[in-house]
């Protein structure tokens, strides 16, 4: 469990010493942050960056929800939307990077909020931030694993056009994916940095193969450059002039979880530098690679109306099948994407488990003593991994009763993560960046202030955007219940606070930061 550092810091007192190098130095650094070192620091800058890219999973992140970009107007929304999101999300990334450098712990945003807020508000604010952060981690991980199940079902439809997986069949596929990820994350921790490295190589190779294959085959035809980059059809969504913003959803989803890598801060040496570098590099590196994925799709895209009717609302398998001209060609490309998504499942499950473990370590969730235990044999928080897996299994049952309700749980992942990012960024900006200006990794004052401001504006708009239905007019099926689900989660968290946490939860340890 957490313990208080001997010297209790004041609200805006700094500690400019950077702790790097030996295990004792890392232990001293953790003591300054108020914790003891429990996890093995077996990751480097590159493996941390590769994990962030594995979580982004460009072909899945953009390709899984690609149907939204089809309704959002097609090529213009896909290409220009990608560029716009890269700029906006990089502002979020560098804002988070400064905070992660100043306070490099697995606790992440709720720890940052506690340290930045005034003393009379810090405990409640960190509790709120922490629960939103936890909900975001659980539901975004759910979205990846269920998205993989949906892609597998849609891939099968390439050979059997009349096949549509039933709700219980999807649930069984989903459960199988959860168990595979759980076993790998639990028993293969020492191999996970290698897995992330393999994922990076596999992703780069896959994007290259997909680019060449689609460009050479082009069975649905090749579009002109102006059509490839600028075709815009507002007739499918019913949103009229707002259609373009609906098309931003896939790109925004791709980079929505960039902050989750902060939960790995206690497993890398010199986290004050390496964690912020990994976060800040994810968007430009992933964004550049993503261009080679989306451009051939835009250049060879079948008619939007046909794609919008794709089986299971999964556009990517339909596009690959149609452009390649044969089920075998489509299956070959989808196999590459499915493997990438499995890598994503593993990496994001690891990050979500560390978030769960850290929040439990600060006694913020029921049965905290159980979830905060680290296995001395395996070196991982096994019970936190169990909790992440079981929560997903339980939420998956909702799909048996209502697909629209379940979709809301997927959408709420992005909303919750963005809100949990926005709270500490806003606090830092409100207090004139006093703490992050002393971080080991930081932006120049003017640039940092601009990036923080843009990040808060984008987070505010993005949260609203992900609560809106993709298609108008709204029906019982197309309605987006994400805001209702998020409020429901917060009501549960509030009830736990009133019943127990208001007396037991004291917040994370107060710290000067590093």
Buried (B, 14 or more C-beta within 10 A) or exposed (E): EBEEBEEEBEBEEBBEEBBBEEEEBBEBBBBBBBBEBBBBBBBBBBBBBBBBBBBBBBBBBBBBBBBBBBBBBBBBBBBBBBEBBBEBBBBBBBBBBBBBBBBBBBBBBBBBBBBBBEEEEBBBBBBBBBBBBBBBBBBBBBBBBBBBBBBBBBBBBBEEEEBBBEBEBBBBBBBBBBEBBBEBBBEBBEEBBEBBBBBBEBBBEBBEEBBEBBBEBBBBEBBEEEBBBBBBBBEBBBBEEBBBBBBBBBBBBBBBBBBBBBBBBBBBBBBBBBBBBBBBBBBEBBBEBBBBBBBBBBBBBBEBEBBBEBBBBBBBBBBBBBBBEEBEBBBBBBEBBBBBBBBBBBBBBBBBBBBBBBBBBBBBBEEBEEBBBBEEEBBBBBBBBBBBBEBBBEBBEBBEEBEBBBBBBBBBBBBBBBBBBBBBBBBBBEBEBEBBBBBBBBBEEEEBBEBBBBBBEBBBBBBEBBBBBBBBEEEEEBBBBBBEBBEBBBEEBBEBBEEBBEEEBBBBBBBBBB
